[in-house]
Amino acid sequence: MSDLNCDGLGSRPASPRSPHSLRVLSWNIERGLQLPKILDFLRTIDADLLLLQEVDLNGRRTRRRDIANDLARALNMNYAFGMEFQELSEGTAASPAYHGMATLTRWPLLRARIIRFRDQSAFWKPRWFVPDVPVFQRRLGGRIALITETTFHDRKVVTYNLHLESRGNDALRLRQLNEVLADCDSHVDQPILVIGGDFNLIAGDGDVSMALRAAGFHDAVRLPEHPTTTAHHPRAIDWIFVSGAAGAEGQVHYDIHASDHYPVSATLVTDP
């Protein structure tokens, strides 16, 4: 399988609600295990850009569904799926299963690509003494950033959909984030830049916050101490950062219980 699947390149979905504001949502959907509840919420939130992490493709646990494709078709959106891992306990040699990130958009996709981070945890690698059963979660692959480019009323929007390493320390996660920030510097046409996802760290202060601010990004949700997971992981680890637009109406959707993370959303406002 290719590391990148796309649907909707060059298509013409419905226009967003306003030429000067767009709504972005980031959510770790826990494989898509509760797909009907996830879909019900996404229909209600009516976002223009969806950055989803932990998205299954052909896994036993999600009934062999292509979660990204199913959501995009149900919501009438274009999408890109970036393959992060092959899940060894969820598929077979003849029918492998994958796990990664999906970005959905109301607008035509101009381009999609991935960054596979140079620094990776060795935790997930298969080992001869560890069986390929779900509890051990053996995988092939590594953490990535899924990058998409679209046009929003003649303004380019570039999104970086992240799932930084969960089995490592903050120094490793910062190195992965710095690869994204370096890539952001390559855009010379001053697009709207959105970095969102499951950071697996508190990005509201410390070295990570300093790196983001130095690169011109600000917290679009603007709730620095928000817990974005359930009681199992009560840390603020899900974020949306933006450059080139103002963040307004940020929200953590505490009432949504369709994953082990809460969704976070923000409305981005551009100059009229």
Backbone hydrogen bonds, N-H to C=O, Kabsch-Sander energy under -0.5 kcal/mol:
donor,donor_aa,acceptor,acceptor_aa,energy
5,N,81,F,-2.8
7,D,79,Y,-2.6
10,G,109,L,-0.7
11,S,8,G,-2.1
18,S,21,S,-0.6
21,S,18,S,-0.5
22,L,268,L,-2.2
24,V,22,L,-0.5
24,V,266,A,-3.0
25,L,49,L,-2.2
26,S,264,V,-2.9
27,W,51,L,-2.4
29,I,27,W,-0.8
29,I,53,Q,-2.2
31,R,54,E,-1.7
32,G,29,I,-1.8
33,L,30,E,-1.6
34,Q,258,A,-0.5
35,L,32,G,-1.0
38,I,34,Q,-2.4
39,L,35,L,-2.9
40,D,36,P,-2.3
41,F,37,K,-2.1
42,L,38,I,-2.4
43,R,39,L,-2.2
44,T,40,D,-1.5
45,I,41,F,-2.7
46,D,42,L,-1.5
48,D,23,R,-1.9
49,L,23,R,-2.0
50,L,104,L,-2.7
51,L,25,L,-3.1
52,L,50,L,-0.6
52,L,102,A,-3.0
53,Q,27,W,-2.2
55,V,100,G,-2.8
56,D,31,R,-1.4
56,D,54,E,-0.5
57,L,98,Y,-2.2
58,N,65,R,-2.0
59,G,65,R,-0.5
60,R,90,E,-1.2
62,T,59,G,-0.7
63,R,60,R,-1.9
64,R,59,G,-3.1
65,R,62,T,-1.4
67,I,56,D,-1.6
67,I,65,R,-1.0
68,A,56,D,-0.5
70,D,66,D,-2.8
71,L,67,I,-2.4
72,A,68,A,-2.5
73,R,69,N,-2.4
74,A,70,D,-2.1
75,L,71,L,-2.2
76,N,72,A,-0.8
77,M,72,A,-2.4
78,N,105,T,-2.6
79,Y,7,D,-2.5
80,A,103,T,-2.0
81,F,5,N,-3.6
82,G,101,M,-2.8
83,M,3,D,-3.3
83,M,81,F,-0.5
84,E,82,G,-0.6
84,E,99,H,-2.0
85,F,99,H,-2.5
86,Q,140,L,-2.9
87,E,85,F,-0.6
87,E,97,A,-1.7
88,L,86,Q,-0.9
88,L,138,R,-1.5
89,S,138,R,-0.6
90,E,87,E,-1.3
91,G,87,E,-0.7
92,T,95,S,-1.5
98,Y,57,L,-2.7
99,H,85,F,-2.1
100,G,55,V,-2.1
101,M,82,G,-1.9
102,A,52,L,-2.3
103,T,80,A,-2.4
104,L,50,L,-2.3
105,T,78,N,-2.4
106,R,48,D,-1.7
109,L,8,G,-0.9
110,L,108,P,-0.5
110,L,149,E,-3.1
111,R,149,E,-1.2
113,R,147,I,-2.4
115,I,145,A,-2.3
116,R,114,I,-0.5
117,F,115,I,-0.8
117,F,143,R,-1.6
120,Q,118,R,-0.6
125,K,122,A,-0.9
130,V,127,R,-1.8
133,V,131,P,-1.9
136,F,133,V,-1.7
137,Q,133,V,-1.0
139,R,124,W,-2.6
140,L,86,Q,-1.7
142,G,84,E,-2.2
145,A,115,I,-2.0
146,L,161,N,-2.4
147,I,113,R,-3.0
147,I,145,A,-0.6
148,T,159,T,-1.8
149,E,111,R,-2.4
150,T,157,V,-2.3
151,T,108,P,-0.6
152,F,155,R,-3.7
153,H,151,T,-0.6
155,R,152,F,-1.3
157,V,150,T,-2.8
158,V,192,I,-3.0
159,T,148,T,-2.4
159,T,157,V,-0.5
160,Y,194,V,-3.1
161,N,146,L,-2.9
161,N,159,T,-0.6
162,L,160,Y,-0.7
162,L,196,G,-2.7
163,H,144,I,-0.9
164,L,198,D,-1.8
168,G,166,S,-0.9
173,R,169,N,-1.9
174,L,170,D,-2.7
175,R,171,A,-1.8
176,Q,172,L,-2.0
177,L,173,R,-2.6
178,N,174,L,-2.5
179,E,175,R,-1.2
180,V,176,Q,-1.2
181,L,177,L,-2.4
182,A,178,N,-2.1
183,D,179,E,-1.7
184,C,180,V,-2.2
185,D,181,L,-1.2
186,S,183,D,-1.7
187,H,184,C,-1.6
188,V,186,S,-0.7
192,I,156,K,-2.7
193,L,191,P,-0.5
193,L,243,S,-2.8
194,V,158,V,-2.6
195,I,241,F,-2.8
196,G,160,Y,-2.5
196,G,194,V,-0.5
197,G,239,W,-2.2
198,D,162,L,-1.7
199,F,197,G,-0.9
199,F,237,I,-2.7
200,N,237,I,-0.9
203,A,201,L,-0.8
209,S,205,D,-1.0
210,M,206,G,-2.1
211,A,207,D,-2.3
212,L,208,V,-2.3
213,R,209,S,-2.6
214,A,210,M,-2.4
215,A,211,A,-1.2
216,G,213,R,-1.6
217,F,212,L,-2.7
218,H,242,V,-2.0
220,A,218,H,-0.6
220,A,240,I,-2.6
221,V,240,I,-0.8
226,H,223,L,-2.3
228,T,226,H,-0.6
228,T,235,R,-1.5
230,T,260,D,-1.7
233,H,230,T,-1.4
235,R,233,H,-1.5
237,I,235,R,-1.2
239,W,197,G,-2.1
241,F,195,I,-3.4
242,V,218,H,-2.2
243,S,193,L,-2.3
246,A,269,V,-2.6
248,A,267,T,-2.7
251,Q,265,S,-2.5
253,H,251,Q,-0.5
253,H,263,P,-2.6
254,Y,252,V,-1.6
256,I,253,H,-1.6
257,H,255,D,-0.7
262,Y,228,T,-4.0
264,V,26,S,-2.4
265,S,251,Q,-2.6
266,A,24,V,-2.3
267,T,248,A,-2.9
268,L,22,L,-3.5
268,L,266,A,-0.6
269,V,246,A,-3.1
270,T,20,H,-2.3
270,T,268,L,-0.5
